[in-house]
Amino acid sequence: MANHSLPNASTQGWRQEGGQPSLAEVHRSMNIPSQGPWIRKFLAFAGPGYLVAVGYMDPGNWATDLAGGSMFGYTLLSVILLSNLIAILLQALAGKLGIVTGRDLAQACRDHFSKPVVIGLWLLAELAIAACDLAEVIGSAIALHLLFGIPIIYGVIITVVDVFIVLMLQNKGFRYIEILVVLLIVTIGGCFLVELILSKPDMGGIARGFIPTSELVTNPSMLYIAIGILGATVMPHNLYLHSSIVQTRKFEQTELGKRQAIQFATWDSSIALFFALFINAAILIISAATFHANGFTEIADIEEAFHMLSPLLGTTIAGILFGVALLAAGQNATLTGTLAGQIVMEGFLNIRIPSWLRRLVTRLIAIIPAVIVTALYGEKGTTDLLILSQVILSLQLSFAVFPLVKFTSDRTKMGSFVNPLWMKVLAWSAAVIIAVLNVILLVQTFTQ
């Protein structure tokens, strides 16, 4: 076995199952300068966090943000902030796992658990990726329909094309994928910045919205939306993804080198996730300032929001920018979904198939139900399908979070990099909160 997998003393406590390193074609392909100012090293390490941040602003999150803003104004901004803080913690742990052990989360599960458990975790992870891809397909198709009038069923089929975009970029080098992702995030952020200016929100209301209120617990309707935002914010595939793509950097395989890499990776993902916080908060703020303030308190549908923005804000550019941001979000998420699918299959099963075939299979799994539902039930069916995809993601999340917290809190696996006590308390608390909220969300979804 190549010595890529578990460098130095971190091999203790693992049952190594062999195989190549995660994403072998780009593993340790990007140099980190050993000399020079820290900012130069940080910029060389920056990038993976933005791929991770994509999952926190994909089309699947838009409905809960729109509903929260239209129903309750700015109140649920505190929930978005809490969700983001939990995400920052968990993504930092995912990055640390990959840097310290040289194993991504899927490989770590394969090394630690029995074969039946590994197969079960793999199936759940594949289901989550298919559900996430489904949200991306539907979001992109809705955006194409809103912007260009393309029927949703044709928009769904058009999304197959992004398979070839991903392959072309991956062949050129991992940095090209990161650059495209950052450009699309900037596009989304720019669109919502203009929307924020146009919507003229109440700055005092925004400030108060970031302060939690007891009504979050006492109001059942508010609690339901809050749980939806919290429960579906952290995407399970992002934890697999982050633990792998941090290994594209060629940092020094020493304790000092790894500590520096962990520091840079944590900064990278934390800064990127604050961009995701801005975008999610912006969607809710725009919804509150445009819909809630004008008495429209039941706007949760993306298409309905698109059609109402322009007349309420008095300019057609509002709807266009909303559609462009939605398209950029959908396309961005497909890039990271491709990589996550490859990581999960290779990590859990230790088998490799051509990346074009893997992506095509994943995309077809998402496209087939979307086409069938659109053909049978029309556009309303795709909205219901979008909600279902988020329920599936919520159901799978704990099966990724608990192993991650377990591994990074185990000294026999992490050595001197094990989570300190305060981080163990925070991480296990976050894991339990996510699990409980997702159970409540599932029960409420199926009993309403």
Secondary structure, DSSP 4 states (H G I P E B T S, - for coil): --TTSS-GGGGTT------PPTTTTTTT-EE--SSS-HHHHHHHH-SHHHHHHGGGSSHHHHHHHHHHHHHHTTTTHHHHHHHHHHHHHHHHHHHHHHHHHS--HHHHHHHHS-HHHHHHHHHHHHHHHHHHHHHHHHHHHHHHHHHH---HHHHHHHGGGHHHHHHHHHHH-HHHHHHHHHHHHHHHHHHHHHHHHHH---HHHHHHHTS--THHHH-HHHHHHHHHHHHHHS-HHHHHHHHHHGGGEE--SSHHHHHHHHHHHHHHHHHHHHHHHHHHHHHHHHHHHHTGGGT------HHHHHHHHHHHHT-THHHHHHHHHHHHHHHHHHHHHHHHHHHHHHHHH-----HHHHHHHHHHHHHHHHHHHHHHHHHHHHHHHHHHHHHHHHHHHHHHHHHHHHHHT-HHHHGGGSPPHHHHHHHHHHHHHHHHHHHHHHHHHHH-
